[in-house]
């Protein structure tokens, strides 16, 4: 099969022919019809994830058709249309036993712990625990956008963030995760402040339900002051959807008393957390790490009803041959919205 492969961290990936994967006894092989290009893939390519062994094929947001099934799989057959959370759980550890597969003690992540979906085929392990059936009529590109960014945002806003109608929600960083969070919070009846430096991203945020859009590069008093002013005292819930020291601190400082900060973006270099403010205002600091397959039905129901429109987040589709340039550009020229790769499309 054709796949995007990098031999060294931070060095240009190449398109190569590599051996086709075979399913593990409890796994499947999926023919990849669509896979998202995510900033997490850039972090992996840069070497920020210590679990990656070289050479490596990135890619972790995927949808497609089951091409081969392991002998121990009971719930799935070749030809089934599926997606999968980017965190694949073992289904047997203590975390999985309590329903918290997103923090599985033996979790695997396509594109990180093993070769991923920037390829024509990808293996998925523990298929009966991790696969999610696609509703009839859901495009593969839409489904691919759910696996990491949209599902992560859904759990961050609705689960960890416990959003309630009428609350103010601040979203710092309006890439794929942030725009998803804007849409989800607005659909839940919250009032949303979107913060970014890209006019295009802020315009999309308004389209997806943001009541206020703030250009972080044009606020003399700083982002927290602007959020407090816009919300009449600070956000009830604030999310760092980018993963940078400045957005993390801004998110925390944007909260009103007893507000909730959810850290969604990765912070490989760490960040300063103003703990004096956390203590004085009784703030909650929460992490959010994906969403388990068994939690997908509530999100899928909102998609099916039209309350959520993740397909609107997909702003570009590219072939496998365009991936090396697009991956390398993610840090300096991130795309607005979600870029989806179609590995099996003709080059």
ZAMI-794784 format. One record per residue: residue in one letter; x, z, y of N, C-alpha, C in turn. Coordinates in pm, whole numbers, plus 50000, padded with zeros to 5 digits. Each point is the difference from the previous one (the first is absolute). Layout:
<kolvos>
AXZYXZYXZY ...
</kolvos>
This chain:
<kolvos>
X500855000049880499155000050120500885000050125 X499404995950114500685000750129499745013650062 X501035005450065499885013250061500965001150117 X499695009350092500905003450110500925011149950 X501304997650005500985009549945501055003250106 X500345012950015501185003350080501015007449914 X501284996350023501125005449923500645012050069 X499895000550134500575010950079498995004350105 X500015012950034499105004950103500374993950135 X498984995350069500224994550133500544985950003 X500284994149884500494986349993498844990549968 X500134987850044498914990449989499504998649856 X498695001649976499454997549867500014985049968 X499874996949872499994986149956498804997649909 X499574987449992499004996049902500734995849873 X499695006749889500694997149875499004998749886 X500474993749893499255000349875500535011549916 X499085008749957500375011949922499085000449878 X500355008149899499155000549880498595004950030 X499034994349930498625004950012499935014349947 X499195008650063499815013549947499124999749875 X500155010549919499135001949884499315013550015 X498775001549953499295012650020500555011249912 X500065012150057500265011949919498795002549911 X500145008149895498855002549913498765004850074 X500185008050107498845004950075499834992650133 X500644988450012499994992850127499474985949988 X500024993250114499594986050005500994992450086 X499934986949993500684991350095498934992850080 X500165000450133499034993950090500614987450060 X499264989049994500374988150076499635002750145 X500994999950088499805004250138499384988750080 X498765002250044499324990250085500245002850148 X500225012650034500295003650139500745013350001 X500915001450097500745012650014500365001850147 X499855012150050500235002750141501465001850034 X500374996050121501345002350054499915012350090 X500675010849959499805013150061501345005550052 X499935008350104501225006150052500715008649895 X499255005349905500645007549892500944991249919 X499664987249987500904990649931501304998650077 X499905000050133501204999350083500865012449980 X499375011849997500755012449975500754999149866 X499324994849897500654998749870501174990450003 X499814988650067501074990150011501205005650076 X499755008750098501085005950077500745011149925 X499445004549887500655010649924499565014050036 X498855001250069499525013250039499345007549885 X499764992949889499395006249882501075001049891 X500365012249966501135002049908499674996249856 X498744997549968499634997049863500164985449960 X500404991450092500084985749972501344996649936 X499934993149885501204995149932500134985150025 X501234995650021500274986050030500424992449875 X499704986849992499204992050092498535004049995 X499264996050104498645005350011499044989550055 X498745000949953498894991950050499035009450070 X499804998750132499075008850071498554995649983 X499095007350069498594996650000499165010249927 X499005005750070499215010849938498514999450030 X499554991250089498574998250025499594987249930 X499135000949900499784988049921498584999149947 X499614987749971498774997349926500254987549917 X499214998649896500184988349915499165000749876 X500454992749898499284998649875500895004949887 X499455008149911500785004849886500384988249911 X501314998549976500504989049919500355004349858 X500405012749983500375005149868499705014949995 X499625004949881499545013849984500775006749888 X500505012250025500685007749897499055004749892 X500555002849881499185003449884499215012950020 X500505009250084499335012950017498975000450111 X499794989150070499044999750112498604998049944 X499065008550045498654999549946498964994850098 X500255001150130498954997050097500094986650069 X500994991849966500254987750075500324988549907 X499724987950047500234988149919500644989150086 X500654990749933500564988450071498874992850073 X500274995950124499014993250082499285009150097 X500115013249985499375009250095500674999150137 X499195000150106500505000050137500235014550043 X501225003050047500365013950024500855001850124 X500025012350048501005004650095500515013449946 X500925006150074500635012349951500525007950118 X499885013449997500655007950105501514997849996 X500655001750116501454998149998500705011349927 X499325011449981500545010949919499324999449865 X500764996949897499464999549864500305013249930 X498955006749959500115013449943500174999549849 X500535011049946500195000749855498715003649928 X499095007150069498735004049939500065012249914 X501175006649990500145011149906500615012750060 X500634999150117500685011750057498995009550064 X500515011350052499125010050060499254994350121 X500704992150084499344994250117498894990549958 X500264991649901498974990849952498835007649939 X500285011049931498945007749937499035005950103 X500505002850121499115005250103499464988950090 X500214987549961499454988850074500824995250116 X501245004650011500864996550113501064989849957 X499534988749948500944989949950500924994750108 X499605000950127500844994850109501285008250018 X500065012149942501235007950001500445003149857 X499744990549910500405001349860501475004049989 X500285009349910501365005149984500934989749938 X499434989949933500824989549938499554986250050 X499634999550126499464987750056501004988649998 X499454988049992500784987850011499394991650111 X500824991950063499534991550109500574986149983 X499144990249969500514986249995500714996750131 X501144993649988500774996650119500965010850044 X499975011549930500915010950033500645005649872 X499215005849911500585005349876500264988949898 X499324988950015500274988349915499634987550079 X500304988449943499794987450072498534998650039 X499824994350120498684999750060499364986250005 X499124998250097499044988950001500384988250088 X501214999850056500464987950068500514990449893 X499104996749912500324992149881498704994149947 X500144990649907498804993849944499265009349904 X500735009449940499395009749909500615013850024 X499225010549972500505013650019499465008949889 X500835009049944499485009449901499345012050069 X498925005049942499355012250045499945009549882 X500545011950018500055009849892498775009150002 X499715006449886498875009449988498734993550056 X499674988549944498934991750056498655007150002 X499655007649898498695006449996499865010650109 X501115005250052499965009850109500014993350136 X500654988650011500334994850133499294987450045 X499464992149912499374987550044498645002650063 X499674991550098498715000450068499394986149992 X498764999149952499334987149990499594995050138 X500144987150022499594994150126498514996549995 X499275003450106498594995850007499904984850000 X498904994949945499774985650001500024994950144 X500724989450021500024993950133501055005450093 X500675011049966501055004950089501234991149989 X500444994050110501194991449995501255007949961 X500924993349936501245006649959500785005150121 X500004992450109500735004450119499445013150054 X498675001350001499385012550044500395011349908 X499934997649870500325010449902501455004550011 X500914990650025501405003650013500235009150120 X499224998250105500175008350119499535014349979 X499255002549892499475013449975501035009349937 X500904994649918500785008249908500915010250063 X500564997150116500885009750067499415003750134 X499994990750093499685003650139498565004550018 X499034992449949498615003550024499615012449922 X500375000649872499675011849920500715012450053 X501254998550041500735011250059499315004850126 X499594990750085499305003750123498655006549969 X499304995049899498705005649965500145014749960 X500955002849916500185014049958500545008550115 X500884994350082500565007550112498925004050099 X499064991050026498945002750098498875008249939 X499494995449885498805006249943500335012049911 X501124999349928500365010749908500825010850066 X501274997050023500885009950062499565003650142 X499574989950077499635002350140498635006050019 X499114998749899498665005850004499254996250128 X500044987250034499394995350123498505002750000 X499475003150118498585002650016499454991650115 X498734996149992499414992150109500145007150134 X500324992350101500125005450135501375005450036 X500865001849901501355004850030500844989050064 X501005004350076501004990850053501134998849899 X500354987749967501114997149909501014991450073 X501255004550003501094992250060500824993649888 X500254987250011500794992749902501244994750070 X501175005049959501274996350062500694989549912 X500024987650048500564988949925498904991749938 X499824987850047498894991649955500494988049922 X500815002949899500304989949900498895000049896 X500334996349876498974999349896499335013349973 X500795010749986499435013349974499195004650121 X500574998650119499335004850120498704992850028 X499994986749988498774992550022498955003649895 X500445002249877499075004549896499405013550038 X500855009150050499525013250039499014999250115 X500264991050096499064998050111498654995849946 X499994990049913498744994849945499255010849922 X500735007649918499375010149915499455011550084 X500775004650098499535010950085498774995850080 X500024987850054498844995250076498784998949910 X500194995249877498884998749907499425013649963 X500845010650007499555013549970499315006650119 X499914993050112499325005350117500895007450096 X501324999049982500955006450090500244991150122 X500565006150104500414992850121501524998649992 X500504987950013501394997149967500814996250122 X501195006150009501034995950096501114993449920 X500284987550029501084992749934501214999450092 X501195002449944501235000250079501014990449936 X500554990950080501014990849950500704994150123 X501014991549977500684993150110499714985149998 X499274995449898499714985849986498614996950054 X499894991050098498684996250050499114994349891 X500584992149911499214994249891499445010449908 X500835010149965499535010849912498915008150068 X500155002650129498995007850072498704992350012 X500084986950016498784991950006499275000449866 X500754999149890499385001249869499385013849982 X500685010450048499465013549989498665001150072 X499904993950117498715000050071498944992849917 X500394988749942499064992449917499505008349883 X500875008449945499645007849883499365013550034 X499755002550128499215011850035500665010250089 X501244997650044500645009750089499295000250135 X499655011950046499345001650130501014999550114 X501225004849971501085000250098501244993949935 X500714991350071501244994149951501105002750102 X501075006649958501075004250090501294992849966 X500604993850101501324993849985501045010950023 X500665004249893500945011250009501184997250091 X500284987350026501144996450085499655000450148 X498735002550033499574999450140499235012550041 X500475011649953499335012650031501005009450067 X500005000650132501015008150072500035014649955 X498855005649969499955014049959500215002249852 X500154989249924500225001149857498714998849921 X500154997449871498854997949912499135012549986 X500565011949972499125011649982499125002750121 X500574999050118499215002550121498864989950011 X500284987449969498974989650009498895002349897 X500375004349879498995002849898499145011950041 X500635010650052499235011650046499024996150110 X500454991550090499124995750109498844991649948 X500304990849909498974990849949498955007349916 X500425010849933499115006949907499395012750057 X500365003450123499485012250059500515012649933 X501295000149967500585012149944500864998249878 X500094987849949500844997449884499204995549880 X500684993649908499354994949879499715011349902 X498904998649927499735009349890500884996549879 X500234987049982500804994949890500944989550054 X501275000849964500984990250047500884995949884 X500294987149992500794994649891501224992650052 X501165002949940501174991750022499994989449892 X499544988050036499894989149904501224991050000 X500985002950086501214991850007501145006149919 X500315012650028501125006449933501264999250083 X499985006550116501165000950088499995013850063 X501185004850039500085013550057499105001350122 X499974989750084499235000950124498514999849971 X499544991849905498574999549972499525012649928 X500865005849917499655012649934499805011050104 X500965001650090499895010650100498844997250096 X499844987550042498894996750088498665003249936 X499894997149870498755002749930499675014950002 X500985008349971499785014549999499665005050139 X500714995250099499755004550138498704994450057 X499414990249935498734994350046498795008249957 X500205009949915498885007649942499505010950094 X498715002649991499425011950062500185011749904 X499615012050042500185011849915499264998249868 X500645004649894499504999349863499774985649954 X500764990950061499944986149957500824997549875 X499894987849947500614996649872500894987650017 X501285001549969500934988750000500214995549857 X499884986949976500274994549868501184990350011 X501055002749926501174991449998499834989749890 X499894987450040499794989149905501264991449990 X500584996450114501214991850000501195007649946 X500884992849930501215006249946500965003750111 X500735011049981500965004850100501375001949934 X500694989049969501275001449928501055007850077 X499935000350133500995007250081499475013450050 X498815003949957499445012750044499434999350140 X499505011250048499395000650133499985014550048 X499915001650132499855013450058498525003849999 X499695011249938498635005049998499925011950095 X499184999250105499905011050097499235011849940 X500705008149919499345010749927499435010750093 X500575001450120499415009750093498574996150033 X499774987250018498654995150029499105001149876 X500574997049884499255001249875499465014349983 X500875009850027499615014049985499005003950109 X500324996950125499185004650112498584994149996 X499874987549954498694993549998499374999649861 X500655006449904499505000349862499734985849948 X501004991550017499874986249955500254999049850 X499434989949939500274997149859500914987749993 X501045001049917500924988949977499834995849855 X499564987749980499664995249866500744987149968 X500334998249876500534987349953498934992449925 X500164986949990499064991949922500784989149929 X499784999049871500864991649916499154991649905 X499404989450055499254991049914498655005649959 X499414993949896498695004249951499904996549852 X499465009249922499884998049856498954989449968 X500164993449887499074989449959498585005249988 X499835012449954498645005149980499285002850132 X500745000150113499385002150131499594986950068 X500304988749940499694987050061498504997250016 X499115004849911498594995950012499375002450136 X500285011550066499405002750131500464989550102 X501284996649997500524989850091499424986349966 X499974996649871499464987149959498534998650039 X499245011049993498594999650037499834996850148 X500875005950084499934997150143500414985650031 X500944994749921500384985950016498854991049959 X499375003349885498904991849951498825000050095 X499765011250067498875001150093500264993150133 X501264996850027500364994150128500385010150106 X499935013049966500405010450096501494999250030 X500784995849902501434997750018500294985449973 X500854993950084500304985849989501524998049989 X500615004149888501464998749989500504985750008 X499134990449968500454986050007500374995950142 X499445007150100500334996950139501435003950036 X500605008749919501375004350024501014989449959 X499614990949912500914989849950500134989150105 X501144999550064500214990750110500944988549964 X500635000549883500904989249961500144999849849 X500134988049944500304998249858501224990949989 X500965004249917501244992449984500294998349851 X500874990349968500414998049862501255008349971 X500385000249874501165007949957501274995750074 X500124987150028501234995050063500205005350141 X498935004350066500115005350136500295014950004 X500035006449884500125014749997501355005150050 X501144994249960501275005750047500075001550152 X499664989650073500035000850146498985010150052 X498794999949943498955009150047500365014549973 X500605002849885500395013749968501075005050095 X501024991850026501095004250087499535002150144 X498944993050039499525000850138499085011950026 X499645007449896498985010450017500405010850100 X501275003150012500395010850090500084995350145 X500434987950021500204995250138498814992050053 X499254993749910498854992050042498855002049902 X499465012249993498925002649904498774991650031 X499374995349893498824991650017498825008450049 X499114993650075498765006550040499004998649887 X499435011149955499094999649886500784999749869 X499374994649895500565000049866500384985849959 X501244998249955500444987349944499905000749849 X499374990149939499804999649856500794988349943 X500685002649889500794990049929499224995049879 X500054987049975499354994249882501094994349911 X500545008249907501164995849921499794987949912 X498764997949954499754988949910499514987450069 X499975000550136499644987950075501184990249999 X499704987450016501074989950005500855002350124 X501354998949985500875002150116499794989450108 
</kolvos>
